[in-house]
């Protein structure tokens, strides 16, 4: 995505600057660039400050949202409008000016490139990337199952944050059906609003898997009654309890930990850990996986959204977790030997948080577990 943004911005910059510089003098190019730059920076700062003073309490998410909006919308739009107006707004002499030259063209191209890159990034992060779901595949092996046993396909969905049933939700269900999962596991945050309950139920009723659909709650669950969003669906809540499953691949033990307390994880598998069963823990908060002890094969979590906004070379701006940035998304190994996978989620943070995803696509994670034993 980043490479595509760069290529598109560079192409537009060369075409636009070539057209503007073809009939302008060097002094006109430099003057127009300087005026456009000063005006766009001033308007951007004023716009950002006005938005920030409107909040009763400014959070890091507010800062990210205002900064992103100002840089990717206000600045490039004001700059481009001012620059083009300055070039074409001045009266020309009777004879058309010759080409301004190579150096002014380079300066023009660089600044136009920056403006176009920001503008394209703003468009893709609000309109394209939030709806561009990525299906990630992870292959795992376990000595607890026989080598010739059929593989088990597990699909994880997390952080749906459904406002209304739309394109993203419909596409997610279509992708899940194509995967033909043996097991579907949900790790919290299904909606932000009680008014969206019926839309979430519509989504949940479409989830089916050979060995069942299991879920834990997240911290964004509004109070609309127990299991309100799961009524009429195959989804079973396994919060602070375990379930033993017998599959064609081998034995599976599922455990669910409540998001609000890691204490439940300490006693979750007491006396219920089978040496020949593949053990999977569901927890909305990634840090809860640290307390379930040894013997757990795989821990699945969400909550972080992968940061939603990731900066090249830096990583996620906000992770909403005490875990290291390196464990804010994807597969890592905990000190206990447990594999932890943190899903980037499908929806976006609720409340006043910015509805953007930048270099952090929504995700459906798929785990293919194969036996490696005798």
CORDALIN-V681933 format. One record per residue. N is the residue number from 1. RES is the residue in one small letter. PSI is psi as a letter, one per 30 degrees, with the letter a starting at -180 (NA if undefined). OMEGA is omega in whole degrees, -180 to 180 (none if undefined). Layout:
BEGIN
N/RES/PSI/OMEGA
N/RES/PSI/OMEGA
END
This chain:
BEGIN
1/x/e/-180
2/x/e/179
3/x/e/178
4/x/e/178
5/x/e/-179
6/x/e/-179
7/x/e/179
8/x/e/-179
9/x/e/179
10/x/e/179
11/x/e/179
12/x/e/-178
13/x/e/-180
14/x/e/-179
15/x/e/-178
16/x/e/-179
17/x/e/178
18/x/e/180
19/x/e/-177
20/x/e/-177
21/x/f/-175
22/x/f/-177
23/x/h/-178
24/x/l/176
25/x/l/180
26/x/e/-179
27/x/e/179
28/x/e/178
29/x/e/-179
30/x/e/-180
31/x/e/180
32/x/e/178
33/x/e/-179
34/x/e/180
35/x/e/-180
36/x/e/-179
37/x/e/-179
38/x/e/-179
39/x/e/-177
40/x/e/178
41/x/e/-180
42/x/e/180
43/x/e/180
44/x/e/179
45/x/e/179
46/x/e/179
47/x/e/180
48/x/e/180
49/x/e/180
50/x/e/179
51/x/e/-177
52/x/e/-179
53/x/f/178
54/x/f/179
55/x/k/176
56/x/e/-179
57/x/j/-177
58/x/k/177
59/x/l/178
60/x/e/178
61/x/e/177
62/x/e/-180
63/x/e/179
64/x/e/-178
65/x/e/-180
66/x/e/180
67/x/e/-179
68/x/e/-180
69/x/e/-179
70/x/e/-178
71/x/e/-173
72/x/f/179
73/x/d/-175
74/x/e/-176
75/x/e/-176
76/x/e/-180
77/x/e/179
78/x/e/-179
79/x/e/-176
80/x/e/180
81/x/e/-179
82/x/e/-178
83/x/e/180
84/x/e/-180
85/x/e/-180
86/x/e/-179
87/x/e/-173
88/x/f/-176
89/x/f/-179
90/x/k/179
91/x/k/180
92/x/l/176
93/x/l/180
94/x/e/179
95/x/k/179
96/x/k/-180
97/x/k/176
98/x/l/-180
99/x/k/-174
100/x/f/-179
101/x/l/-173
102/x/e/-176
103/x/e/176
104/x/e/178
105/x/e/179
106/x/e/178
107/x/e/-180
108/x/e/-178
109/x/e/-179
110/x/e/-178
111/x/e/177
112/x/e/177
113/x/e/179
114/x/e/-179
115/x/e/-178
116/x/e/179
117/x/e/178
118/x/e/-179
119/x/e/179
120/x/e/178
121/x/e/178
122/x/e/180
123/x/e/-178
124/x/e/-177
125/x/f/180
126/x/f/-174
127/x/e/-173
128/x/e/-173
129/x/e/179
130/x/f/-179
131/x/g/-176
132/x/i/-174
133/x/k/177
134/x/k/175
135/x/j/-179
136/x/k/-178
137/x/k/177
138/x/k/178
139/x/k/-179
140/x/l/176
141/x/l/179
142/x/k/176
143/x/f/-178
144/x/f/178
145/x/l/179
146/x/k/-175
147/x/e/-177
148/x/g/179
149/x/k/178
150/x/k/-180
151/x/l/177
152/x/k/-180
153/x/j/-179
154/x/k/178
155/x/k/177
156/x/k/173
157/x/k/-178
158/x/l/171
159/x/h/179
160/x/e/180
161/x/h/-176
162/x/k/172
163/x/e/174
164/x/l/-178
165/x/j/-177
166/x/a/-176
167/x/e/-177
168/x/e/-179
169/x/e/179
170/x/e/179
171/x/e/178
172/x/e/179
173/x/e/179
174/x/e/179
175/x/e/179
176/x/e/180
177/x/e/180
178/x/f/-178
179/x/f/-180
180/x/i/-175
181/x/k/171
182/x/f/-176
183/x/k/177
184/x/k/-178
185/x/k/-177
186/x/k/-174
187/x/h/164
188/x/l/179
189/x/i/-175
190/x/f/175
191/x/l/179
192/x/f/-170
193/x/k/177
194/x/f/-180
195/x/f/-179
196/x/g/-174
197/x/e/-178
198/x/e/178
199/x/e/178
200/x/e/177
201/x/e/178
202/x/e/178
203/x/e/-175
204/x/e/-179
205/x/f/-179
206/x/g/-178
207/x/k/-180
208/x/k/178
209/x/l/-175
210/x/e/-176
211/x/g/173
212/x/l/178
213/x/k/-174
214/x/k/-174
215/x/l/167
216/x/l/179
217/x/l/175
218/x/l/-176
219/x/f/179
220/x/g/-178
221/x/j/175
222/x/l/-176
223/x/j/176
224/x/g/179
225/x/l/-179
226/x/k/177
227/x/g/-175
228/x/e/-177
229/x/f/-177
230/x/f/-178
231/x/k/179
232/x/g/-179
233/x/l/178
234/x/f/-173
235/x/k/177
236/x/k/178
237/x/k/178
238/x/h/-178
239/x/k/-180
240/x/h/175
241/x/l/-179
242/x/l/175
243/x/k/177
244/x/k/-179
245/x/k/173
246/x/j/-179
247/x/l/177
248/x/f/178
249/x/e/-178
250/x/a/-179
251/x/k/177
252/x/k/174
253/x/k/178
254/x/k/175
255/x/k/179
256/x/k/-180
257/x/k/178
258/x/k/-176
259/x/f/-170
260/x/f/-180
261/x/k/177
262/x/f/-177
263/x/e/-180
264/x/f/-179
265/x/f/-177
266/x/e/-175
267/x/g/-173
268/x/e/-174
269/x/g/-180
270/x/j/179
271/x/g/-177
272/x/g/179
273/x/j/-179
274/x/k/-177
275/x/f/-180
276/x/g/-180
277/x/k/175
278/x/k/-172
279/x/k/-179
280/x/k/178
281/x/k/174
282/x/k/177
283/x/k/179
284/x/e/-179
285/x/k/-179
286/x/e/-175
287/x/f/179
288/x/f/180
289/x/f/-179
290/x/f/-171
291/x/g/-177
292/x/f/176
293/x/a/-178
294/x/l/178
295/x/f/178
296/x/k/-177
297/x/e/-173
298/x/k/174
299/x/k/-180
300/x/k/-178
301/x/l/178
302/x/b/172
303/x/e/-173
304/x/f/-172
305/x/g/-176
306/x/g/-177
307/x/f/-175
308/x/e/176
309/x/j/-179
310/x/k/-180
311/x/k/179
312/x/k/180
313/x/f/-180
314/x/e/-178
315/x/a/-177
316/x/k/178
317/x/e/-180
318/x/k/179
319/x/f/-180
320/x/h/180
321/x/l/177
322/x/f/178
323/x/l/177
324/x/l/179
325/x/e/-179
326/x/f/-180
327/x/g/-179
328/x/f/178
329/x/k/176
330/x/a/-173
331/x/k/174
332/x/l/180
333/x/k/-179
334/x/l/179
335/x/f/179
336/x/f/-177
337/x/f/179
338/x/k/173
339/x/k/179
340/x/k/174
341/x/k/179
342/x/j/-177
343/x/k/-179
344/x/f/179
345/x/l/179
346/x/e/-180
347/x/a/-179
348/x/l/-178
349/x/k/-177
350/x/a/179
351/x/b/-178
352/x/g/-180
353/x/k/-179
354/x/k/-180
355/x/i/-177
356/x/l/169
357/x/k/-180
358/x/j/-177
359/x/h/-179
360/x/i/-175
361/x/l/172
362/x/l/-168
363/x/k/163
364/x/j/-178
365/x/k/-177
366/x/k/179
367/x/k/176
368/x/j/-174
369/x/k/-179
370/x/l/177
371/x/l/179
372/x/g/-178
373/x/a/-180
374/x/NA/none
END
